[in-house]
Amino acid sequence: MGLFNSSGKKLILIAFLIAFGSVFIFSSCRKEKSMTLTITVKMMSDTNAVVPNAKVVLNKEDIHIEGYTDALGQFRHSFNLQIQLDVTVTKDTLSGIGIVNLGNLGTDVEKSIYIF
């Protein structure tokens, strides 16, 4: 009889299914951490005045991201890596620059850039 009789095969099959199921369940529960960067563009002459439709460019080596601020003067982008980015903002003849540090995954970052 031995280990590979009918009940032994069932035990091996059950153990295999439990092990396989556990690996599948625990690996699918792990979420990739990310963060949202929100850049608010404001006027240097009036720091309460936000700037809609300003062009925002984020750069660092091989990374190049660009977009426009919304009606509230905000630009948002999600990241899943820690990095320091250069920020350039332009609107008509106005411009501003800055640096943003994305250091803690899972923690959202807010930055104001002033244009003049």
C-alpha distances in whole Angstrom, upper triangle without the diagonal:
4,7,7,6,9,10,10,11,14,15,15,17,19,20,21,23,25,26,27,29,30,32,33,35,36,38,39,41,43,46,49,52,55,59,62,65,68,71,74,78,81,85,86,89,88,84,84,84,81,81,79,78,78,76,74,72,69,69,67,67,64,64,67,67,70,71,74,74,74,77,76,77,73,70,67,64,60,59,55,57,59,62,66,68,71,73,76,78,81,83,86,88,86,83,81,78,76,72,69,66,63,61,59,56,56,60,62,65,69,72,75,77,81,83,87
4,6,6,10,10,8,10,13,13,13,16,18,18,19,22,23,23,25,27,28,29,31,33,34,35,37,39,40,44,46,49,52,56,59,62,65,69,72,75,78,82,83,87,85,82,81,82,78,78,77,76,76,74,71,70,67,66,65,64,62,62,64,65,68,69,71,72,72,75,74,74,71,68,64,61,58,56,53,54,56,59,63,65,69,70,73,75,78,80,83,85,83,80,78,75,73,69,66,63,60,58,56,53,53,57,59,63,66,69,73,75,78,80,84
4,6,9,8,5,8,10,10,9,12,14,14,15,18,19,19,21,23,24,25,27,29,30,31,33,35,37,40,42,45,49,52,55,59,62,65,68,71,75,78,80,83,81,78,77,78,75,75,73,72,72,70,68,66,63,63,61,60,58,58,61,61,64,65,68,68,68,71,70,71,67,64,61,58,54,52,49,50,52,56,59,61,65,67,70,71,74,76,80,82,80,77,75,72,69,66,63,60,56,55,52,50,49,53,56,59,62,65,69,71,75,77,80
4,7,8,5,5,9,9,9,11,14,14,14,17,19,19,20,23,24,25,27,28,30,31,33,35,36,40,42,45,48,52,55,58,61,65,68,71,74,78,79,83,81,78,77,77,74,74,72,71,72,69,67,65,63,62,60,60,57,57,60,60,63,64,67,67,67,70,70,70,66,64,60,57,53,52,48,50,52,55,59,61,65,66,69,71,74,76,79,81,79,76,74,71,69,66,63,60,56,55,52,50,49,53,56,59,62,65,69,71,74,76,80
4,6,5,6,9,10,11,12,14,15,16,18,20,21,22,24,26,27,28,30,32,33,35,36,38,42,44,47,50,54,57,60,63,67,70,73,76,80,81,85,83,80,79,79,76,76,74,73,73,72,69,68,65,65,63,63,60,60,63,62,65,66,69,69,69,72,71,72,68,66,62,59,55,54,51,52,55,58,62,64,67,69,72,73,76,78,81,83,81,78,76,74,71,68,65,62,59,57,55,52,51,55,58,61,64,67,71,73,77,78,82
4,5,5,6,9,10,11,12,14,15,17,19,20,21,22,24,26,27,28,30,32,33,35,37,40,43,46,49,53,55,59,62,65,68,71,75,78,80,83,81,78,77,77,74,74,72,71,72,70,68,66,64,64,62,62,59,59,61,61,64,64,67,67,67,70,69,70,66,64,60,57,54,53,50,51,54,57,61,63,66,67,70,72,74,76,79,81,80,77,75,73,70,67,64,61,58,56,54,51,50,54,56,60,63,66,69,71,75,77,81
4,5,5,6,9,10,10,12,14,15,16,18,20,21,22,25,26,27,28,30,31,33,35,39,41,44,48,51,54,57,60,64,67,70,73,77,78,81,80,76,75,76,73,73,71,70,71,69,66,65,63,63,61,61,59,58,61,60,63,63,66,66,66,68,68,68,65,63,59,56,53,52,48,50,53,56,60,61,65,66,69,70,73,75,78,80,79,76,74,71,69,66,62,60,56,55,52,49,48,52,54,58,61,64,68,70,74,76,79
4,5,5,6,9,10,11,12,14,15,17,18,20,21,23,24,26,27,29,30,32,34,37,40,43,46,50,53,56,59,62,65,69,72,75,77,80,79,75,74,75,72,72,70,69,70,68,65,64,61,61,59,59,57,56,59,59,61,62,65,65,65,68,67,67,64,61,58,55,51,50,47,48,51,54,58,60,63,65,68,69,72,74,77,79,77,74,72,70,67,64,61,58,54,53,50,47,47,51,53,56,60,63,66,68,72,74,78
4,5,5,6,9,10,10,12,14,15,16,18,20,21,22,24,26,27,28,30,32,36,38,41,44,48,51,54,57,61,64,67,70,74,75,79,77,74,73,73,70,70,68,67,67,65,63,62,59,59,57,57,54,54,57,56,59,60,62,63,63,66,65,65,62,59,56,53,49,48,45,46,49,52,56,58,61,63,66,67,70,72,75,77,75,72,70,68,65,62,59,56,53,52,49,46,46,49,52,55,58,61,65,67,70,72,76
4,5,5,6,9,10,10,12,14,15,16,18,20,21,22,24,26,27,28,31,34,37,40,43,46,49,53,55,59,62,65,68,72,74,77,75,72,71,71,68,68,66,65,66,64,62,61,58,58,57,57,54,54,56,55,58,59,61,61,61,64,63,64,60,58,54,51,48,47,44,46,48,51,55,57,60,62,64,66,68,70,73,76,74,71,69,67,64,61,58,55,52,50,48,45,44,48,50,53,57,60,63,65,69,71,75
4,5,5,6,8,10,11,12,14,15,16,18,20,21,22,24,26,27,29,33,35,38,42,45,48,51,54,58,61,64,67,71,72,76,74,70,70,70,67,67,65,65,65,63,61,60,57,57,56,55,53,53,55,55,57,58,60,61,60,63,62,63,59,57,53,50,47,46,42,44,46,50,54,55,59,60,63,65,68,69,73,75,73,70,68,65,63,60,56,54,50,48,46,43,42,46,48,52,55,58,62,64,68,70,74
4,5,5,6,9,10,11,12,14,15,17,18,20,21,23,24,26,28,31,34,37,40,44,47,50,53,56,59,63,66,69,71,74,73,69,69,69,66,66,64,63,63,62,59,58,55,55,53,53,50,50,53,52,55,56,59,59,59,62,61,61,58,55,52,49,45,44,40,42,44,48,52,53,57,58,61,63,66,68,71,73,71,68,66,64,61,58,55,52,48,47,44,41,41,45,47,50,54,57,60,62,66,68,72
4,5,5,6,9,10,10,12,14,16,16,18,20,21,22,24,26,30,32,35,39,42,45,48,51,55,58,61,64,68,69,73,71,68,67,67,64,64,62,61,61,60,57,56,53,53,52,52,49,49,51,51,53,54,56,57,57,60,59,59,56,53,50,47,43,42,39,41,43,47,51,52,56,57,60,61,64,66,69,71,69,66,65,62,60,57,53,51,47,46,43,40,40,43,46,49,52,55,59,61,65,66,70
4,5,5,6,9,10,10,12,14,15,16,18,20,21,22,25,28,31,34,37,41,43,47,50,53,56,59,63,66,68,71,69,66,65,65,62,62,60,60,60,59,56,55,52,53,51,51,49,48,51,50,53,53,56,56,55,58,57,58,54,52,48,46,42,41,38,40,42,46,50,51,55,56,59,60,63,65,68,70,68,65,63,61,59,55,52,50,46,45,42,39,38,42,44,47,51,54,57,59,63,65,69
4,6,5,6,9,10,11,12,14,15,17,18,20,21,23,27,29,32,36,39,42,46,48,52,55,58,61,65,66,70,68,65,64,64,61,61,60,59,59,58,55,54,51,51,50,49,47,47,49,49,52,52,55,55,55,58,57,57,53,51,47,45,41,40,36,38,40,44,48,49,53,54,57,59,62,64,67,69,67,64,62,59,57,54,50,48,44,42,40,37,36,40,42,46,49,52,56,58,62,64,68
4,5,5,6,8,10,11,12,14,16,17,18,20,22,25,28,31,34,38,41,44,47,50,53,57,60,63,65,68,67,63,63,63,60,60,58,57,57,55,53,52,49,49,47,47,45,44,47,46,49,50,53,53,53,56,55,55,52,49,46,43,39,38,34,36,39,42,46,47,51,52,55,57,60,62,65,67,65,62,60,58,55,52,49,46,42,41,38,36,35,39,41,44,48,51,54,56,60,62,66
4,6,5,6,8,10,10,12,14,15,16,18,20,24,26,29,33,36,39,42,45,49,52,55,58,62,63,67,65,62,61,61,58,58,56,55,56,54,51,50,48,48,47,46,44,43,46,45,48,48,51,51,51,54,53,53,50,47,44,41,37,36,33,35,38,41,45,47,50,51,54,55,58,60,63,65,63,61,59,56,54,51,48,45,41,40,38,34,34,38,40,43,46,49,53,55,59,61,64
4,6,5,6,9,10,10,12,14,15,16,19,22,25,28,31,35,37,41,44,47,50,53,57,60,62,65,63,60,59,60,56,57,55,55,55,53,51,50,47,47,46,46,44,43,45,45,47,48,50,50,50,53,52,52,49,46,43,40,36,35,32,34,37,40,44,45,49,50,53,54,57,59,62,65,62,60,58,55,53,50,46,44,40,38,36,33,32,35,38,41,45,48,51,53,57,59,63
4,5,5,6,9,10,11,12,14,16,17,21,23,26,30,33,36,40,43,46,49,52,55,59,60,64,62,59,58,59,55,56,54,54,54,52,49,48,45,45,43,43,41,41,43,43,46,46,49,49,49,52,51,51,48,45,42,39,35,34,30,32,34,38,41,43,47,48,51,53,56,58,61,63,61,58,56,53,51,47,44,41,38,36,34,31,30,34,37,40,43,46,50,52,56,58,62
4,5,5,6,9,10,11,12,15,16,19,22,25,28,32,35,38,41,44,47,51,54,57,59,62,61,58,57,57,54,54,52,51,51,49,47,46,43,43,42,42,39,39,41,40,43,44,47,47,47,50,49,50,46,43,40,37,33,32,29,30,33,36,40,42,45,46,49,51,54,56,59,61,59,56,54,52,49,46,43,40,37,36,33,30,30,33,36,39,42,45,49,50,54,56,60
4,5,5,6,9,10,11,12,15,18,21,24,27,30,33,37,39,43,46,49,52,56,58,61,59,56,55,55,52,52,50,50,50,48,46,45,42,43,42,42,39,38,41,40,42,43,45,46,45,48,47,48,44,42,38,35,32,31,28,30,33,36,40,41,45,46,49,50,53,54,58,60,58,55,53,51,48,45,42,40,36,35,32,29,28,32,34,37,41,44,47,49,53,55,59
4,5,5,6,8,10,11,13,16,19,22,25,29,32,35,38,41,44,48,51,55,56,59,58,54,53,54,51,51,49,49,49,48,45,44,41,41,40,41,39,37,40,39,42,42,45,45,45,47,46,47,43,41,37,34,31,30,26,28,31,34,38,40,43,44,47,49,52,54,57,59,57,54,52,49,47,44,40,38,34,33,30,27,26,30,32,35,39,42,45,48,51,54,57
4,6,5,6,8,10,11,15,17,20,23,27,30,33,36,40,43,46,49,53,54,58,56,53,52,53,49,49,48,47,47,45,43,41,39,39,37,37,35,34,37,36,39,40,43,43,43,46,45,45,41,39,35,32,29,27,24,26,28,32,35,37,41,42,45,46,49,51,55,57,55,52,50,47,44,41,38,35,32,30,28,25,24,28,31,34,37,40,44,46,49,52,55
4,6,5,6,9,11,13,16,19,22,26,29,32,35,38,41,44,48,51,53,56,55,51,51,51,48,48,46,45,45,43,41,40,37,38,37,37,34,33,36,35,37,38,41,41,41,44,43,43,40,37,33,31,27,26,23,25,28,31,35,36,40,41,44,45,48,50,53,55,53,50,48,46,44,41,37,35,31,30,28,24,24,28,30,33,36,39,43,44,48,50,54
4,6,5,6,9,12,15,18,21,25,27,31,34,37,40,43,46,50,52,55,53,50,49,49,46,46,45,44,45,43,40,40,37,38,37,37,35,34,36,35,37,38,40,40,40,42,41,42,38,36,32,30,26,25,23,25,28,31,35,36,40,40,43,44,47,49,52,54,52,50,48,45,43,40,37,34,31,30,27,23,22,26,28,31,35,38,41,43,47,49,53
4,5,5,7,10,13,16,19,23,26,29,32,36,38,42,45,49,50,53,52,48,48,48,45,45,44,44,44,42,39,38,36,36,35,36,34,32,35,34,36,37,39,39,39,42,41,41,37,35,31,29,25,24,21,23,25,29,32,34,38,38,42,43,46,48,51,53,51,48,46,43,41,38,34,32,28,27,24,21,20,24,26,29,33,36,39,42,45,48,51
4,5,6,9,11,14,17,21,24,27,30,34,37,40,43,47,48,52,50,47,46,47,43,43,42,42,41,40,37,36,33,33,32,32,30,29,32,31,34,34,37,37,37,40,39,39,36,33,29,27,23,21,18,20,23,26,30,31,35,36,39,41,44,46,49,51,49,46,44,41,39,36,32,30,26,25,22,19,19,23,25,28,31,34,38,40,44,46,49
4,6,8,10,14,16,20,23,26,29,32,35,38,42,45,47,50,49,45,45,45,41,41,40,39,39,38,35,34,32,33,32,32,30,29,31,30,32,32,35,35,35,38,37,37,33,31,27,25,21,20,17,20,23,26,30,31,35,35,38,39,42,44,47,49,47,45,43,40,38,35,32,30,26,25,23,19,18,22,24,27,30,33,37,39,42,44,48
4,6,10,12,15,18,21,25,27,31,34,37,40,44,46,49,47,44,43,43,40,40,39,39,39,38,35,34,32,33,32,33,31,29,31,30,32,32,34,34,34,37,36,36,32,30,26,24,20,20,17,20,22,26,29,30,34,35,38,39,42,43,47,49,46,44,42,40,37,34,31,28,25,24,21,17,16,20,22,25,28,32,35,37,41,43,47
4,7,9,12,16,19,22,25,29,32,35,38,42,43,46,45,42,41,41,38,39,37,37,37,35,32,32,29,30,29,30,28,26,28,27,30,30,33,33,33,36,34,34,31,28,25,22,18,17,14,16,19,22,26,27,31,32,35,36,39,41,45,46,44,41,39,37,34,31,28,25,21,20,17,14,13,17,19,23,26,29,33,35,38,41,45
4,6,9,12,15,19,22,25,28,31,35,38,40,43,41,38,38,38,35,35,34,33,33,32,29,28,26,26,26,27,25,23,25,24,26,27,29,29,29,32,31,31,27,25,21,18,15,14,11,14,16,20,23,24,28,28,31,33,36,37,41,43,40,38,36,33,31,28,24,22,19,18,15,12,11,14,16,19,23,26,29,31,35,37,41
4,6,10,13,16,20,23,26,29,32,36,37,41,39,36,36,36,33,33,32,31,31,29,26,25,22,23,22,23,22,20,22,21,23,24,27,27,27,30,29,29,25,22,19,16,12,10,7,10,13,16,20,21,24,25,28,30,33,35,38,40,38,35,33,30,28,25,21,19,16,15,13,9,9,13,14,17,21,23,27,29,32,35,38
4,7,11,14,17,20,23,26,29,33,34,38,36,33,33,33,30,30,30,29,29,27,24,23,20,22,21,23,21,19,21,20,22,23,25,25,25,28,27,26,23,20,17,14,10,9,6,9,11,14,17,19,22,23,26,27,31,33,36,38,35,33,30,28,25,22,19,16,13,12,9,6,5,9,11,14,17,20,24,26,30,32,36
4,7,10,13,16,20,23,26,30,31,34,33,30,29,30,27,27,26,26,25,24,20,20,17,18,18,20,19,17,18,16,19,19,21,21,22,25,23,23,19,17,13,10,7,5,4,7,9,12,15,16,19,20,23,24,27,29,33,34,32,29,27,24,22,19,16,14,10,11,9,5,5,8,8,11,14,17,20,22,26,28,32
4,7,10,13,16,19,22,26,27,31,29,26,26,26,23,23,23,23,22,21,18,18,15,17,17,20,19,16,17,15,17,17,19,18,19,22,20,20,16,14,10,8,6,5,6,8,9,11,13,14,17,17,20,21,24,26,30,31,29,26,24,21,19,17,13,12,8,9,8,6,5,6,5,7,10,13,17,19,23,25,29
4,6,10,13,16,19,23,25,28,26,23,23,23,20,20,19,19,19,18,15,16,14,16,17,20,20,16,16,14,15,14,16,15,15,18,17,16,12,10,7,6,4,6,9,11,12,13,14,14,16,15,18,18,21,23,27,28,26,23,21,19,17,16,12,12,9,12,11,9,8,8,5,6,8,11,14,16,20,22,26
4,6,10,13,16,20,21,24,23,20,20,20,17,17,17,17,16,15,12,13,11,14,15,18,18,15,15,12,13,13,14,13,14,17,15,14,10,8,6,5,6,8,11,12,12,12,12,11,13,12,14,15,18,20,24,25,22,20,17,16,14,12,9,10,8,11,11,11,11,9,6,5,6,8,11,13,16,19,22
4,6,10,13,17,18,21,20,17,17,17,13,14,14,15,14,14,11,13,12,15,17,21,21,17,16,13,13,12,12,10,11,14,11,10,6,6,5,7,9,11,14,15,15,15,14,13,14,12,14,13,16,18,21,23,20,18,16,15,13,13,10,12,11,14,15,14,14,12,8,6,5,6,8,11,14,16,20
4,6,10,13,15,18,17,14,14,14,11,11,12,13,11,11,8,11,10,14,16,20,21,17,16,13,12,11,10,8,10,13,11,8,6,5,6,9,12,13,17,17,17,15,14,12,12,9,11,10,13,14,18,19,16,14,12,12,10,11,9,12,12,16,17,17,17,15,11,8,6,5,6,7,10,12,16
4,6,10,12,15,14,11,11,10,7,8,9,11,10,11,10,13,13,17,20,23,24,20,19,16,14,13,11,8,9,11,8,5,4,7,9,12,15,17,20,21,20,19,17,15,15,11,12,10,13,13,17,18,15,13,12,12,12,13,12,15,16,19,20,20,20,17,14,11,8,6,5,6,8,11,14
4,7,9,12,11,9,10,9,6,6,8,10,7,10,9,12,13,17,20,23,24,21,19,16,14,12,10,8,10,11,9,5,6,8,11,14,18,20,23,23,22,21,19,16,15,11,10,8,10,10,13,14,11,10,9,10,11,13,13,17,18,21,23,23,23,21,17,14,11,9,6,5,6,7,11
4,6,9,8,6,7,6,4,6,9,12,10,12,12,15,17,20,23,26,28,24,22,20,18,16,13,11,12,12,10,7,9,12,15,18,21,23,27,27,26,24,21,19,17,14,13,10,11,11,14,14,11,10,9,12,13,15,16,19,21,24,25,26,26,23,20,17,13,11,7,6,5,6,9
4,5,5,5,7,6,6,7,11,13,11,14,14,17,19,22,25,28,30,27,24,22,20,18,16,13,15,14,13,10,13,15,18,21,25,26,30,30,29,26,24,21,19,16,14,11,11,10,13,12,9,10,9,12,14,17,18,22,24,27,29,30,30,27,23,20,17,14,10,9,5,5,6
4,6,6,9,9,10,11,14,16,14,16,16,19,20,22,25,28,30,28,25,24,22,21,18,16,18,18,16,13,16,18,21,23,26,28,31,31,29,27,23,21,19,16,15,13,13,13,15,13,10,10,9,12,13,17,18,22,24,27,29,30,31,27,24,21,18,14,11,9,5,6,5
4,6,9,9,11,12,16,18,16,19,19,22,24,26,29,32,34,31,29,27,25,23,21,19,20,19,17,15,18,20,24,27,30,31,35,34,33,30,27,25,23,20,18,16,15,14,15,14,11,12,12,16,17,21,22,25,28,30,32,34,34,31,28,24,21,18,14,13,9,9,7
4,5,6,9,11,14,17,16,19,19,22,24,27,30,33,35,32,29,27,25,23,20,17,18,17,15,13,16,19,22,25,28,30,34,34,32,30,28,26,24,20,19,16,16,15,17,16,13,14,14,17,18,21,22,25,27,30,31,33,32,29,26,23,19,17,13,13,9,10,10
4,6,8,10,14,17,15,18,18,21,22,25,27,31,32,29,27,25,23,22,19,16,17,16,13,12,14,17,20,23,26,27,31,31,29,27,25,23,21,18,18,15,16,16,18,18,14,14,13,15,16,19,19,22,24,26,28,29,29,25,22,19,16,13,10,10,8,10,11
4,6,10,13,16,16,19,19,22,23,27,29,33,34,31,29,26,24,22,19,16,16,14,11,11,13,17,19,23,25,28,31,31,30,29,26,25,23,20,20,17,18,17,19,20,16,17,16,18,18,21,21,24,25,27,28,30,29,25,22,20,16,14,11,12,10,12,14
4,7,10,13,13,16,17,20,22,25,28,32,33,30,27,24,22,20,16,13,13,12,10,9,12,15,18,22,25,27,31,31,30,29,27,24,23,19,18,15,15,14,16,17,14,15,15,17,18,21,21,24,26,28,29,30,30,26,23,21,17,15,12,12,10,11,12
4,7,10,10,13,14,17,19,22,26,29,30,26,24,21,18,16,13,9,10,9,6,5,8,11,15,18,21,24,27,28,27,26,24,22,20,17,16,13,13,12,14,16,13,13,13,16,16,19,19,22,23,26,27,27,27,24,20,18,14,13,10,10,9,10,12
4,7,6,10,11,15,17,21,24,27,28,25,22,19,16,13,10,7,8,8,7,5,8,11,14,17,21,23,27,28,27,26,24,21,19,15,14,10,10,8,11,13,10,11,12,14,16,19,19,22,23,26,28,28,28,25,21,19,16,14,11,10,9,9,11
4,6,9,11,15,17,21,24,27,27,24,21,18,15,12,8,5,5,5,6,4,7,9,13,16,20,23,26,27,28,26,24,22,20,16,15,11,11,9,12,14,13,13,14,16,18,20,20,23,24,27,28,28,27,25,21,20,17,15,13,13,13,12,14
4,6,9,13,16,19,23,26,25,22,19,16,12,9,5,5,6,7,9,7,9,9,13,15,19,22,26,27,27,25,24,21,19,16,14,10,9,7,10,13,12,13,14,16,18,20,20,23,24,27,29,28,28,26,22,21,18,17,15,14,14,13,15
4,6,10,13,16,20,23,23,20,17,14,11,8,5,5,8,10,11,7,9,9,13,15,19,21,25,25,25,23,21,18,16,12,10,7,6,5,8,11,9,9,10,13,15,17,17,21,22,25,27,27,27,25,21,19,17,15,13,11,11,10,12
4,7,10,13,17,19,19,16,13,11,7,6,5,7,10,13,14,10,10,9,12,13,17,19,23,23,23,21,19,16,14,10,8,6,5,6,9,12,11,9,10,12,14,16,16,20,20,24,26,26,26,25,21,19,17,15,14,12,13,11,14
4,7,10,14,17,17,14,11,8,5,5,6,7,11,14,14,11,10,7,10,11,14,16,19,19,19,17,15,12,10,7,6,5,7,9,12,14,12,10,10,10,11,12,13,16,16,20,22,22,23,21,18,16,14,12,12,10,12,11,15
4,6,10,13,13,10,7,6,4,7,9,11,14,18,18,14,13,10,12,11,14,15,18,18,18,15,13,10,8,6,5,6,9,12,15,16,14,11,11,10,10,11,12,15,15,19,21,21,23,21,19,16,15,14,14,12,14,14,16
4,7,10,11,8,6,5,6,9,11,13,16,20,19,16,14,11,11,10,12,12,15,14,14,11,10,6,6,5,7,9,12,15,18,19,17,14,12,10,10,9,9,12,12,16,18,18,20,19,16,14,14,12,14,12,15,15,19
4,7,8,6,5,7,9,12,15,17,20,23,23,20,18,15,15,13,14,13,16,14,14,10,9,6,5,7,8,12,14,18,20,21,19,16,14,11,11,10,10,12,13,16,19,19,21,20,19,16,17,15,17,15,18,18,21
4,6,5,7,9,12,16,18,20,23,27,26,23,21,18,17,15,16,13,15,13,12,8,7,5,6,9,11,15,18,21,24,24,22,19,17,14,12,10,11,11,12,15,18,18,21,20,19,17,18,17,19,17,20,21,23
4,6,8,11,14,18,21,23,26,30,29,26,24,21,20,18,18,16,17,14,14,11,10,9,10,13,15,18,20,24,26,26,25,21,20,17,16,14,14,15,15,17,20,20,23,23,22,21,22,21,22,21,24,24,26
4,7,10,13,17,20,23,26,29,29,26,24,20,20,17,17,14,15,13,14,12,12,11,12,14,16,19,21,25,27,27,26,23,22,19,18,16,16,16,16,18,21,20,23,23,22,21,23,22,24,23,25,25,28
4,7,10,14,17,19,22,26,26,23,20,17,16,13,13,11,13,11,12,10,11,9,10,12,14,16,19,22,25,25,24,21,19,17,16,14,14,14,14,16,18,18,20,20,19,18,19,19,21,20,23,23,26
4,7,10,14,16,19,23,23,20,18,15,14,12,13,13,15,14,15,13,12,9,10,10,11,13,16,19,21,22,21,18,17,15,15,14,14,15,15,18,20,20,22,22,20,18,19,18,19,18,21,20,23
4,7,11,13,16,20,20,17,15,11,11,9,11,11,14,14,15,13,13,10,10,10,11,12,14,17,19,21,20,17,16,15,15,14,13,15,14,18,20,19,20,20,18,16,17,16,17,16,19,19,22
4,7,10,13,17,17,15,13,9,10,10,13,14,17,17,18,16,16,12,12,10,9,10,11,13,16,18,17,15,15,14,14,15,14,17,17,20,22,21,22,22,19,17,17,16,16,15,17,17,20
4,7,10,13,14,12,10,7,9,9,13,15,18,19,20,19,18,15,14,11,11,10,11,12,15,17,16,15,15,15,16,16,16,19,18,22,23,22,23,22,18,17,16,15,16,14,17,16,19
4,7,10,11,9,8,6,9,11,15,17,21,22,23,21,20,17,16,13,11,9,10,10,13,16,14,13,14,15,16,17,17,20,20,24,25,24,24,23,19,18,16,15,14,13,15,14,17
4,7,7,5,5,5,8,11,15,17,21,22,23,21,20,17,17,13,12,10,10,10,13,16,14,14,14,15,16,17,16,19,19,23,24,23,23,21,18,16,14,13,12,12,13,13,16
4,5,5,5,6,9,12,16,19,23,24,25,24,23,21,20,17,16,13,14,13,16,19,17,17,17,18,19,20,19,22,22,25,25,25,24,22,18,17,15,15,14,14,16,16,19
4,6,7,10,12,16,19,22,26,28,28,27,26,24,23,19,19,15,15,14,16,19,17,18,18,20,21,23,22,25,24,28,28,27,26,24,21,20,17,17,15,16,16,16,19
4,6,9,11,15,18,21,25,26,26,26,25,22,22,18,18,15,16,14,17,20,18,18,17,19,19,21,20,22,22,25,26,25,24,22,18,17,14,14,12,13,14,15,18
4,7,10,14,17,20,24,25,25,23,22,19,18,15,14,11,12,11,15,17,14,14,14,15,16,18,17,20,20,24,24,24,24,21,18,16,13,12,10,10,11,12,15
4,7,10,13,16,20,21,21,20,19,17,17,13,14,11,13,13,17,19,16,15,14,15,15,16,15,17,17,20,21,21,20,18,14,12,10,10,9,10,12,13,17
4,7,11,13,17,18,19,18,17,14,14,11,12,11,13,13,17,19,17,15,14,14,14,15,13,16,15,19,19,19,18,17,13,12,10,10,10,11,13,14,18
4,7,10,14,15,16,16,16,14,15,13,14,13,16,17,21,23,20,19,17,17,16,15,13,15,13,16,17,16,15,14,10,10,9,10,12,13,16,18,21
4,7,10,12,13,13,14,12,14,13,15,15,18,19,23,25,22,20,19,17,16,15,12,14,12,15,15,14,14,13,10,10,11,12,14,15,19,20,24
4,7,9,11,12,14,13,16,15,18,18,21,23,26,28,26,23,22,20,18,16,13,13,10,13,13,11,10,11,9,10,12,14,17,18,22,23,27
4,6,8,9,11,11,15,15,18,19,22,25,28,30,27,24,22,20,18,15,12,12,8,11,11,8,10,10,10,10,13,15,18,19,23,24,28
4,7,9,13,14,17,18,21,23,26,28,32,33,31,28,26,23,21,18,15,13,9,10,10,7,9,11,11,12,16,18,21,22,26,28,32
4,6,10,11,15,17,20,22,26,28,32,33,30,27,25,22,19,16,13,11,8,8,9,7,10,11,12,13,16,17,21,22,25,27,31
4,7,10,14,16,19,22,25,28,32,32,30,26,23,20,17,14,11,8,5,5,7,7,10,11,12,11,15,16,19,20,24,26,29
4,6,10,12,16,19,22,26,29,29,27,23,20,17,14,11,8,6,5,6,9,10,13,13,13,12,14,15,18,18,22,23,27
4,7,10,13,16,20,23,26,26,24,20,17,14,11,7,6,4,6,8,11,13,16,15,14,12,13,13,15,15,19,20,23
4,6,10,13,16,20,23,23,21,17,14,11,9,6,5,7,8,11,14,15,17,16,15,12,13,12,14,13,16,18,21
4,7,10,14,17,20,20,17,14,11,8,6,5,7,9,11,14,17,18,21,19,17,14,14,12,13,11,14,15,18
4,7,10,14,17,17,14,11,8,5,5,6,7,11,12,16,19,19,21,19,17,14,13,10,10,8,11,12,15
4,7,10,13,13,11,7,6,5,7,9,11,14,16,20,22,23,24,23,20,17,15,12,12,9,10,10,12
4,7,10,11,8,5,5,6,9,11,13,17,18,22,24,25,25,23,20,17,15,12,11,8,9,7,10
4,7,7,6,4,7,9,12,15,17,20,22,25,28,28,29,27,24,21,18,16,14,10,10,7,9
4,6,5,6,9,12,15,18,20,23,25,28,30,30,31,29,25,23,20,17,15,12,11,8,9
4,6,8,12,15,18,21,23,27,28,32,34,34,35,33,29,26,24,21,19,16,14,11,11
4,7,10,14,17,21,23,27,29,32,35,35,36,34,30,27,25,22,19,15,13,10,9
4,7,11,14,18,20,24,26,29,32,32,33,31,27,24,21,18,15,12,10,6,5
4,7,11,14,16,20,22,26,28,29,30,28,25,21,19,16,13,9,8,5,6
4,7,11,13,17,19,22,25,26,28,25,22,19,16,13,10,6,6,4,7
4,7,10,14,16,19,22,24,25,23,20,17,15,11,10,7,8,8,10
4,7,10,13,16,19,21,22,20,18,14,12,9,9,7,9,10,13
4,7,10,12,16,18,20,17,16,12,12,9,10,9,12,14,17
4,6,9,12,14,16,13,12,8,9,7,10,10,13,16,19
4,6,9,11,14,11,11,8,10,9,13,13,17,19,23
4,6,8,10,9,8,7,10,11,14,16,19,22,25
4,7,9,8,10,9,12,13,17,19,22,25,28
4,6,6,8,9,13,15,18,21,24,27,31
4,5,8,10,14,16,20,22,26,28,32
4,7,10,13,16,20,22,26,29,33
4,7,10,13,17,20,23,26,30
4,7,10,14,17,20,23,27
4,7,10,13,17,20,23
4,7,10,13,16,20
4,7,10,13,17
4,7,10,13
4,7,10
4,7
4
